[in-house]
Amino acid sequence: MVFIGIIFFIYPEKLTIIMFPKIVSNPEALEVGVVLRYLMGAGHLSIGIILYLARISIKSGAQRLLLGSGIGFMIIFATAVFIMFNYKSDIPVVALSVYPLLGILSLYVSTRKFQD
């Protein structure tokens, strides 16, 4: 999550153009897209830092945090798929595949019965 957030901060215009290639000719739409990429970068960075720092929490707190983040990752994935189909966005498959992977891992770890 931290890595993705940094990428959004470094390449907001490129990512916006990759996702929405038709807005190149519209500078106002491009500017809105860039602002949204910065906001997404900040959100990803914040979530990544929280998850990283939660690794030393007590077991029940960490399980709840992982459960919440797993659900959140699945919501992000579902939203991205919705945007792809309804708004004809070209979200890269590699970027799209990160969220269900993180979601499944978070949900798996949060619901394991015997944790040490």
N, C-alpha and C positions, 0 to 999 in steps of 0.2 A: 504494500500500500504506500509506503514511504517512497519507494522508487517510482511508482506510477505518479504520485503527486509531484515529484521533482520533474518528471518528464512533461507534465502539464504546464509547469511553470517555465520550463526552458523552451518548449515548442508550441505555444498556444495557437499561433497563427497557422503553422503547418498542420497541426491536428485538426483545426477547424476546416481547413481547405480539403484535407483528406476525407473527412466525414461528410462535408457538404460542398462538393466541388462546384456546384452551380452558383454559389454566392461570391465567387471571385470578382464578378463584375459589379457587385453591390457592396461598396465600402461600409455602409451602415450595418448591414447584416453581418459582415465579416467582423466588425468591431464588437457587435453583440456576442458573436461566437467566441471571440478571444476573451472577452470578459467572463463568459461562462466557463471557459477552460481554466482561467485563473481561479475561479470559485471552486471548480471541481478539484483542482490541484490542492487548494487549501483544505478542502474536506478530506481528500485522500491522505494528505500528510497528517492531519489531525487524528484520523482514525488509526493510521499506522503507528503513530506515537503512543496513543492510548493502548493499543493492543500490545505493543512492545513492552510498555511499562507494566502492564497487567500480568505479565508472566511470573512475577514474584508475589502475586496476591494469594490469599488463602484459597483453598480448593473450591469452595462453594461460590465465592465471588468470581473466580476465574471461569468456572463453568457457566455461570449466568452471562458473563461478558462474552464468552465464546458463542453461546446460544444466540444472544442478541446480534452479534456480528455475523453469524452464519445466516440468520434470517435477513439481515441487512444486505449481505452480498447477493442473496437470491433475489431480493427486491431490485437491486441495481441491475442484475442480469436481466430480469424480466422487463424492466424499463428500457434497457438498451435494445432488446429484441423488439419491443413495441415500437420504439423510435425507428428501428431499421425497416420494419414492414409498413408502418403508417406514414412515415415521412421520407421514405426512400433514402435514408442515410447510409453511407458506406462505412460502417464501423469495422475496423480490422478484426478478423476472426481471432487472431492471437490475443488482442486486447479483450475481446469479448469472452474468450475461454477462461480468462483468469478468474472471473467472478464466480462461476459455478464451482470451479476447483477450490477456491478459498472457502466458499459457502459449505461445500460438502465436508471439507477437512474440519472446519470450525464446528459444524453440527456433529460430526463423528466424535471429535475429541470431547465436546461438551456433554455427550450422552453416553460415553463409555462407562460401564458399570464399575469396574475395578481400576481406580487410578491410584498411583503412588504419590 
